[in-house]
């Protein structure tokens, strides 16, 4: 898929040059609506075991960055100015940092003393700053002069060869879950919302974008760095956000408007393909607003990054970061955009306060995503995707430890990444679908819209969610309380008895074809592949015998070859289908698929695809482990630290890397 996008014809060059000059216009006044009253109401901060911060004593309210990107040194360096408020008499603030080079800390009057705590492999180090005692109602600014390290876990520095254009380097960040502390010294907890502003200085040939309002679309001349001409870009985010949503990208970037308040950013050679794929973005925003109220972030743009981006998408406000693996050429994977857009309500506006309640972001968003897809595309398409999500949930319920199949998790002494499974996404969505089915869609929508309004720009916990739904929906109805099984869904493993599997009439023919081919050894030529949607094809490739034992084959070599050749799976351009086919091929040690496997694993770094395939290879012992080791040594330099951190733990870090 990526190769075909890069090979756009030369005839597009003129159009791309024009498109590359387009960009959102600067607005002298913020284009975001005023904050609701809920944003300024008093907050009780729950204990966040993944942060050193003590916000009940002193907290960061605003971060102002002035950073220079040095592509030769692979560092961001400069100053973070923090607006701090504290309880009367407080003399310290505790920040989060990890692998940062802290040079000095000062305020307007001079140097401040600071201490870095002992390093923890997950949490990093506390950064404790001491200052004169705070007075009641006082806000102060402290300045931290620092630089990132070349191996900062949030940042990936790409060589020109790792980009589509091949001429300029690229930088992007990925802060979720607790990686913002590797490039910004602040209180890196989702419950401590902060506004931010930034001045980012980059080489003149590159453009900087952030998860914030762009104030200088054309950049401003800046002092040269090591003889290299530089430009600065200024940004501001006036809505308070959790720190993991502070994001930056720098590269050879072009913009194309999709009309009104939506548009796409990517490398110039990809621009036309991305614009065509995401043509319905404006309709998605309209559908989302019609469901659950106004979009509170001004613009909604999507940045399609180089293939090493570790996630499908990241809901950075105003600027979703997305993987190029969703550019299928037929809009079959655009539910990812619906998902990241939905986060503008569930996650960005109402945010989990601690990582143990990650489901409050992802379960709500997965439910909302399906409602957007239903409105913009069709109920049938949305239902197909619900069923695929349910199927994925069943696999997770089989493979995850029972304790990790709860929505509210225990992540004590664990990396919050451990909770980023389909339990949060699909069990959370199934919970909300159960509530909708029980009380009716109209009543449920009224509650959910009110939930987003009442809790806008405030941290949320499972306990607070349950209080809200009981106060504003259940309202003391004991029969309804028993029907919904609220506490069981949130705090118990597995699925409660009121969970109902979704079905799709569009999958009935697929299931018959799968049984005929896989179970009854029918010919692949009988599979009506060309008439199926991508989702129907996924369903087919994900078929497994009900009583399949771990490690057992369910296809013959003849069937594998027939399927591969008849459906032309070796040249499949849809990433989801390639992934599903390779899972079959690896499980059967199908040697003819190894070149496709190697090409797939070395051409993109999306953890959703990479980690399961390496896991499957590792299970295949003497056949799979040497392959995994060889392919990973080649692929690893192109992966983001989020992905390498997972695969290193399984395969091991290759020698010399």
C-alpha positions in Angstrom: 0.0 0.0 0.0 2.7 2.5 1.0 4.7 1.9 -2.2 1.7 2.6 -4.4 1.0 5.8 -2.7 4.7 6.9 -3.0 4.6 6.1 -6.7 2.1 8.9 -7.6 2.5 9.9 -11.2 4.6 12.9 -12.3 1.5 14.4 -13.7 0.4 15.3 -10.2 3.5 17.3 -9.5 2.1 20.7 -10.4 -1.1 20.1 -8.4 0.9 19.0 -5.4 3.1 22.1 -5.5 0.0 24.3 -5.4 -1.6 22.2 -2.7 1.6 22.3 -0.6 1.3 26.1 -0.4 -2.2 25.8 1.1 -2.5 25.9 4.9 -4.9 27.0 7.6 -5.0 30.8 7.9 -3.8 32.3 11.1 -6.5 33.7 13.3 -5.6 36.7 15.5 -8.2 35.5 18.1 -8.6 31.9 19.2 -11.1 30.0 17.0 -12.2 27.9 19.9 -15.4 28.6 21.9 -15.2 29.8 25.5 -14.7 27.2 28.1 -17.8 25.8 29.9 -18.3 26.5 33.6 -17.3 22.8 34.4 -13.7 23.7 33.3 -13.1 26.1 36.1 -14.9 24.2 38.9 -12.8 22.9 41.8 -11.1 19.6 41.1 -10.3 16.7 43.5 -7.2 15.0 42.2 -7.2 11.2 42.6 -3.8 9.5 43.3 -2.1 8.8 40.1 0.4 5.9 40.6 2.1 6.7 37.3 3.1 10.2 38.2 5.3 11.8 40.9 3.2 14.9 40.9 1.4 16.1 44.1 -1.2 18.4 42.6 -3.1 18.8 45.8 -0.1 20.8 47.0 1.3 22.5 43.8 0.2 22.1 40.2 1.1 23.2 36.7 -1.6 25.2 34.9 0.2 26.3 31.7 3.3 25.2 29.8 5.1 27.6 27.4 7.8 26.0 25.3 10.6 27.6 23.4 12.5 24.8 21.7 14.9 24.3 18.8 15.0 21.1 16.8 18.5 20.0 16.1 18.3 17.2 13.5 22.0 16.6 13.6 22.1 16.0 17.4 18.6 14.5 17.6 17.6 16.9 20.4 15.0 19.5 21.3 16.6 22.1 23.5 15.4 25.3 25.1 13.1 26.4 27.9 9.8 25.2 29.4 8.1 28.0 31.3 5.6 26.6 33.8 2.7 28.6 35.3 2.4 27.1 38.8 -0.3 27.5 41.4 -0.1 26.1 44.9 -1.7 25.9 48.3 -0.7 28.7 50.7 2.7 28.1 52.3 3.8 25.5 49.6 7.5 25.6 48.9 7.9 22.9 46.4 6.5 21.5 43.2 7.1 17.9 42.0 7.3 17.3 38.3 7.8 14.3 36.1 10.9 13.8 33.9 12.6 10.9 32.2 15.9 10.9 30.5 16.0 14.7 30.3 19.1 16.9 30.5 18.0 19.5 33.1 20.5 22.4 32.9 18.9 25.0 35.3 15.7 26.0 37.0 14.9 29.7 37.7 12.2 32.2 38.3 12.0 35.9 37.6 14.3 36.6 40.5 17.0 34.1 39.9 18.1 30.4 40.2 15.9 27.9 42.0 17.2 24.7 43.6 16.0 21.4 42.2 16.6 17.7 42.8 16.2 14.8 40.5 15.0 11.7 42.2 16.1 8.1 41.7 15.3 6.7 38.3 12.5 4.2 37.8 12.4 2.2 34.6 8.7 3.0 34.1 8.1 6.4 35.8 11.5 8.1 35.2 12.5 10.6 37.8 10.8 13.1 40.0 12.0 16.7 39.5 11.4 18.6 42.7 11.8 22.4 42.5 12.0 24.5 45.7 10.9 28.1 45.9 9.7 30.7 48.5 6.4 30.0 50.1 3.3 30.6 48.0 0.7 33.2 49.1 -3.1 32.4 48.8 -4.3 32.8 45.2 -0.8 33.3 43.8 0.4 32.0 40.4 4.1 32.0 39.6 6.2 31.2 36.5 9.3 29.0 36.7 11.7 28.4 33.9 13.4 25.1 33.2 16.3 25.1 30.8 16.8 21.6 29.4 17.4 19.4 26.4 16.0 16.0 25.4 18.2 13.0 24.8 18.7 11.5 21.4 16.8 8.4 22.6 13.9 10.2 24.2 11.1 7.6 24.1 8.4 10.0 22.9 10.4 11.2 20.0 11.4 9.6 16.7 13.9 11.2 14.5 13.7 9.9 10.9 16.3 10.1 8.3 15.3 11.3 4.8 15.4 7.6 3.6 12.6 6.8 6.1 10.2 9.3 4.7 8.1 9.3 1.5 9.9 12.2 -0.1 13.4 10.9 0.7 15.0 14.3 0.8 14.3 15.8 4.3 14.4 14.4 7.8 11.3 14.1 10.0 10.4 14.3 13.7 7.3 13.3 15.5 6.2 12.7 19.1 3.9 10.2 20.7 3.2 11.0 24.4 0.6 8.5 25.4 0.7 7.0 27.9 3.4 8.5 30.1 6.1 9.6 27.5 5.5 13.3 27.5 7.9 13.5 30.4 10.7 12.4 28.0 10.4 15.6 26.1 8.6 18.1 28.4 9.3 18.5 32.2 5.8 18.9 33.6 3.3 17.0 35.7 2.6 14.1 33.3 -0.7 12.9 34.7 -3.9 12.8 32.6 -5.9 14.3 35.5 -3.7 17.5 35.7 -5.0 19.4 32.7 -2.8 22.2 31.3 -3.0 24.8 28.6 0.1 25.3 26.5 1.9 27.6 24.0 5.0 27.0 22.1 7.7 28.6 19.8 9.3 25.8 17.8 12.5 26.6 15.8 13.3 24.2 12.9 15.3 24.1 9.7 14.0 26.5 7.1 13.1 23.7 4.7 10.8 22.1 7.2 7.5 23.0 8.8 6.4 22.4 12.4 2.9 21.5 13.4 1.4 20.8 16.9 -1.7 19.8 18.6 -2.6 23.4 19.0 -3.7 26.5 17.1 -1.0 27.5 14.5 -0.4 31.3 14.8 2.4 31.6 12.2 1.5 29.5 9.2 4.5 30.7 7.2 7.0 30.7 10.0 9.2 33.5 11.2 12.9 33.9 10.5 15.1 32.7 13.3 18.9 32.7 14.1 20.8 30.1 12.1 21.9 26.9 13.8 25.4 25.6 12.9 25.2 27.7 9.7 21.8 26.2 8.8 18.9 28.7 8.1 16.1 28.3 10.7 12.4 29.4 11.0 10.2 29.5 14.1 6.5 28.6 14.4 4.3 29.7 17.2 1.3 27.8 18.7 -1.3 28.0 21.4 -3.8 25.7 23.0 -6.3 27.6 25.2 -8.3 24.5 26.2 -6.7 22.7 29.2 -5.6 19.2 28.1 -3.9 16.2 29.6 -0.2 16.3 29.0 -0.1 13.2 26.8 -2.0 15.2 24.2 0.9 17.7 23.8 2.3 16.7 20.4 4.7 17.9 17.7 5.7 16.9 14.2 8.4 18.5 12.0 9.0 17.7 8.4 8.4 18.4 4.7 4.7 18.9 5.2 1.9 19.9 2.8 -1.7 20.8 3.6 -4.9 20.4 1.7 -8.3 21.7 2.8 -11.2 19.3 2.9 -13.5 22.4 3.2 -14.4 24.7 6.1 -12.7 23.7 9.4 -11.2 20.3 8.3 -8.1 19.4 6.3 -5.2 17.1 5.9 -1.4 17.3 6.4 1.2 14.9 5.1 4.3 14.7 2.9 3.7 16.3 -0.5 3.9 13.1 -2.5 1.1 11.5 -0.4 -1.2 14.5 -0.3 -3.7 13.7 -3.1 -4.1 10.1 -1.9 -4.7 11.3 1.7 -7.1 14.0 0.6 -9.2 11.6 -1.5 -9.3 9.0 1.3 -10.5 11.4 4.0 -13.0 13.3 1.8 -15.8 12.7 4.3 -14.1 14.3 7.3 -16.4 17.3 7.3 -19.5 15.0 7.3 -18.0 13.1 10.2 -17.6 16.3 12.3 -21.2 17.3 11.4 -22.5 13.9 12.4 -20.6 13.9 15.7 -22.0 17.3 16.6 -25.5 16.3 15.8 -25.1 13.4 18.2 -23.4 14.8 21.2 -23.0 18.6 21.0 -20.6 21.2 19.6 -17.0 20.4 18.6 -15.0 22.5 21.1 -11.6 22.6 19.4 -11.9 24.9 16.5 -10.3 23.1 13.5 -10.1 19.4 13.0 -7.1 18.3 10.8 -5.4 15.0 10.3 -1.7 14.5 9.9 -0.7 11.3 8.1 2.8 10.4 9.3 5.6 8.2 8.0 5.0 4.5 8.4 6.9 4.2 11.6 4.1 5.8 13.6 3.3 3.2 16.3 -0.4 3.6 16.6 -3.3 3.6 14.1 -4.2 7.1 15.2 -3.6 9.4 18.1 -6.3 11.9 19.1 -4.0 14.9 19.6 -6.5 17.9 19.7 -7.0 19.8 16.5 -4.5 17.5 14.7 -5.0 13.8 14.8 -1.8 11.9 14.0 -2.5 8.9 11.8 -0.7 5.9 10.3 -0.4 5.7 6.5 -1.6 2.0 6.8 -5.2 3.3 6.7 -4.8 4.8 3.2 -6.3 1.8 1.4 -7.5 3.7 -1.7 -11.2 2.8 -1.1 -12.0 4.5 2.2 -12.5 1.1 3.8 -10.4 1.9 6.9 -11.6 5.4 7.6 -13.4 4.3 10.8 -10.0 5.2 12.3 -10.7 8.9 11.6 -14.2 8.5 13.1 -12.6 7.1 16.2 -10.0 9.8 16.6 -12.6 12.5 16.0 -14.9 11.0 18.6 -12.0 11.4 21.1 -12.6 15.1 20.8 -15.5 14.4 23.2 -14.5 11.2 25.0 -10.9 11.5 26.0 -9.9 15.0 25.1 -12.9 16.8 26.6 -13.8 14.3 29.3 -10.6 12.5 30.2 -9.7 9.5 32.5 -7.9 10.8 35.6 -5.7 7.7 36.0 -4.6 5.0 33.6 -6.5 2.4 35.4 -9.6 3.9 33.9 -8.3 4.0 30.3 -11.6 2.4 29.3 -13.4 5.7 29.9 -11.5 7.1 26.9 -11.5 4.2 24.6 -14.8 2.4 25.4 -16.8 5.6 25.0 -14.9 6.5 21.8 -15.4 3.1 20.2 -19.1 3.3 20.8 -19.2 6.9 19.4 -17.0 5.9 16.4 -19.7 3.3 15.4 -22.4 5.9 15.7 -20.5 8.3 13.4 -19.9 5.5 10.9 -23.6 4.6 11.0 -24.6 8.2 10.2 -22.0 9.0 7.5 -21.8 5.6 5.8 -24.5 3.1 6.7 -25.9 1.1 9.6 -24.8 -2.0 7.8 -21.2 -0.9 7.6 -21.2 0.2 11.3 -22.7 -3.2 12.3 -20.0 -5.1 10.4 -17.4 -3.2 12.4 -19.2 -3.8 15.7 -19.1 -7.6 15.0 -15.4 -7.5 14.2 -14.8 -5.6 17.4 -16.8 -8.2 19.3 -14.8 -11.0 17.7 -11.6 -9.3 18.8 -13.0 -8.9 22.3 -13.6 -12.7 22.5 -10.0 -13.4 21.6 -8.8 -10.9 24.3 -11.1 -12.6 26.9 -9.4 -15.9 26.1 -5.8 -14.7 26.2 -5.7 -12.0 28.9 -5.4 -12.8 32.6 -8.8 -12.7 34.2 -7.9 -9.6 36.3 -7.1 -7.7 33.1 -10.5 -8.3 31.6 -12.0 -5.8 34.0 -12.7 -2.3 32.8 -11.2 -0.7 35.9 -7.7 -2.2 36.1 -5.1 -2.7 38.8 -1.8 -1.3 37.2 0.2 -1.2 40.4 3.9 -1.4 39.5 3.0 -1.9 35.9 3.4 0.2 32.7 0.1 1.8 31.8 0.6 0.4 28.3 -0.3 -3.0 29.8 -3.9 -1.7 30.0 -4.1 -0.7 26.3 -5.9 -3.8 25.1 -9.2 -4.4 23.3 -10.8 -4.9 26.7 -10.8 -1.1 27.2 -12.0 -0.5 23.7 -14.5 -3.3 22.9 -15.7 -4.3 26.4 -16.2 -0.6 27.1 -18.2 -0.2 23.9 -20.2 -3.3 24.6 -21.1 -1.9 28.0 -22.5 1.3 26.5 -24.3 -0.6 23.8 -25.9 -2.7 26.6 -27.1 0.4 28.3 -28.5 1.8 25.0 -30.2 -1.5 24.3 -31.8 -1.6 27.8 -33.1 2.0 28.0 -33.5 2.9 24.3 -31.3 5.0 22.0 -33.1 8.3 22.5 -32.8 8.2 26.3 -29.3 7.0 26.2 -28.2 9.8 23.8 -29.7 12.4 26.0 -27.7 11.1 29.0 -24.5 10.8 27.0 -24.7 14.3 25.6 -25.3 15.6 29.1 -22.4 13.5 30.5 -20.0 15.2 28.0 -21.4 18.7 29.0 -21.4 18.2 32.7 -17.9 16.8 32.8 -16.2 18.9 30.0 -12.5 19.5 30.7 -12.6 17.6 33.9 -10.8 14.4 34.9 -13.1 11.3 35.2 -12.8 8.1 37.1 -14.9 4.9 37.1 -16.3 5.9 40.4 -17.4 9.4 39.1 -18.8 7.8 36.0 -21.0 5.5 38.1 -22.1 8.5 40.2 -23.1 10.4 37.1 -25.0 7.6 35.4 -26.8 6.8 38.7 -27.7 10.4 39.3 -28.7 11.4 35.8 -30.0 8.2 34.2 -30.9 5.4 36.8 -32.3 8.0 39.2 -33.0 5.4 41.9 -34.8 2.9 39.7 -33.8 -0.3 41.4 -35.1 -2.5 38.6 -33.1 -0.6 36.0 -30.0 -0.8 38.3 -30.3 -4.6 38.4 -30.8 -4.8 34.6 -27.7 -2.7 33.8 -25.3 -4.5 36.2 -23.2 -1.4 36.3 -20.7 -2.5 39.0 -20.3 -5.9 37.4 -19.3 -4.4 34.0 -16.8 -2.1 35.6 -15.2 -4.1 38.4 -15.6 -7.7 37.5 -13.7 -9.8 34.9 -15.3 -11.2 31.8 -18.7 -10.3 30.5 -21.8 -10.0 32.5 -24.9 -12.1 31.6 -26.6 -9.1 30.0 -23.9 -8.8 27.3 -25.3 -9.6 23.8 -23.2 -10.5 20.8 -23.9 -8.2 17.8 -24.8 -9.9 14.5 -24.5 -8.8 10.9 -26.7 -10.2 8.1 -23.8 -9.3 5.8 -21.6 -11.9 7.5 -23.9 -14.8 7.0 -22.7 -15.5 3.4 -19.1 -15.0 4.5 -19.5 -17.6 7.3 -20.9 -20.1 4.8 -18.0 -19.5 2.4 -15.5 -19.8 5.2 -17.0 -23.1 6.3 -17.1 -24.4 2.8 -13.4 -23.5 2.2 -11.7 -24.1 5.6 -13.8 -26.9 7.0 -15.1 -28.7 3.9 -11.9 -28.2 1.8 -13.7 -26.4 -1.0 -11.8 -24.5 -3.7 -10.8 -20.9 -3.2 -12.3 -20.1 -6.6 -15.7 -20.5 -5.0 -15.1 -17.6 -2.6 -17.0 -14.5 -3.7 -14.1 -12.3 -2.7 -14.6 -9.5 -5.3 -18.1 -8.8 -4.1 -17.2 -8.4 -0.5 -16.4 -5.3 1.6 -13.1 -5.1 3.4 -14.9 -5.9 6.6 -16.4 -9.1 5.1 -12.9 -10.1 3.9 -11.5 -9.6 7.4 -14.3 -11.8 8.8 -13.3 -14.5 6.3 -9.6 -14.4 7.0 -10.2 -14.4 10.8 -12.2 -17.6 10.6 -11.0 -20.4 13.0 -12.4 -23.7 13.9 -14.4 -23.5 17.2 -12.4 -26.2 18.8 -9.0 -25.2 17.5 -6.2 -26.2 19.8 -3.3 -23.7 20.3 -0.6 -24.4 17.8 -2.8 -26.8 15.6 -3.2 -26.3 11.9 -6.6 -25.9 10.3 -5.5 -25.7 6.7 -3.5 -27.9 4.4 -0.5 -26.7 2.4 -2.7 -27.2 -0.7 -5.3 -24.9 0.7 -2.8 -22.3 1.7 -1.4 -22.1 -1.8 -4.9 -22.1 -3.3 -6.0 -19.2 -1.1 -2.8 -17.2 -1.6 -2.8 -17.5 -5.4 -6.5 -17.3 -6.0 -7.1 -14.2 -3.9 -3.6 -12.7 -4.8 -2.9 -12.2 -1.1 0.8 -11.7 -1.8 0.0 -8.4 -3.4 -2.9 -7.3 -1.2 -2.7 -3.6 -0.6 -5.0 -3.3 2.4 -3.0 -3.5 5.6 -5.8 -5.1 7.7 -6.1 -7.9 5.1 -2.4 -8.4 4.8 -2.1 -8.7 8.5 -5.0 -11.2 8.8 -3.4 -13.3 6.0 0.0 -13.3 7.5 -1.4 -14.5 10.8 -2.7 -17.5 9.0 0.6 -18.0 7.1 2.8 -17.8 10.2 0.6 -20.2 12.2 1.0 -22.8 9.3 4.7 -22.0 8.7 3.9 -21.2 5.1 7.3 -20.5 3.7 6.0 -18.8 0.5 4.5 -16.0 2.6 7.8 -15.1 4.3 8.8 -12.4 1.7 5.4 -10.7 2.2 5.8 -11.0 5.9 9.3 -9.5 5.8 8.2 -6.7 3.5 5.2 -5.9 5.8 7.2 -5.8 9.0 9.9 -3.7 7.5 7.7 -1.2 5.8 5.5 0.0 8.7 5.8 0.1 12.5 2.2 0.0 13.7 2.3 -1.9 17.0 -1.2 -3.4 16.3 0.3 -5.3 13.4 3.9 -5.7 14.5 3.6 -7.1 18.0 1.1 -9.9 17.1 3.1 -11.0 14.1 6.3 -11.2 16.1 4.4 -13.0 18.9 3.1 -15.5 16.4 6.5 -16.1 15.0 8.0 -16.6 18.4 5.4 -19.3 19.1 6.6 -21.2 16.1 9.8 -22.2 17.8 12.6 -23.5 15.6 10.9 -22.2 12.4 9.6 -18.8 13.7 12.2 -17.6 16.1 15.1 -17.4 13.7 12.9 -15.5 11.3 11.7 -13.2 14.0 15.3 -12.4 15.1 16.5 -11.8 11.5 13.5 -9.7 10.5 13.5 -7.6 13.7 17.2 -6.8 13.4 16.4 -5.3 10.0 13.1 -3.7 11.0 13.9 -2.2 14.4 15.7 0.9 13.3 12.5 2.1 11.6 10.2 1.5 14.6 9.2 4.1 17.2 10.3 3.4 20.8 6.6 2.6 21.7 6.9 -0.4 19.3 10.4 -1.4 20.0 9.7 -1.4 23.8 7.1 -4.1 23.2 9.0 -6.2 20.7 12.4 -6.0 22.6 10.7 -7.7 25.6 9.8 -10.6 23.4 12.5 -11.0 20.8 15.3 -9.2 22.5 17.2 -6.2 21.4 19.4 -7.0 18.3 23.2 -6.8 18.9 24.6 -3.3 18.2 21.2 -1.5 18.3 
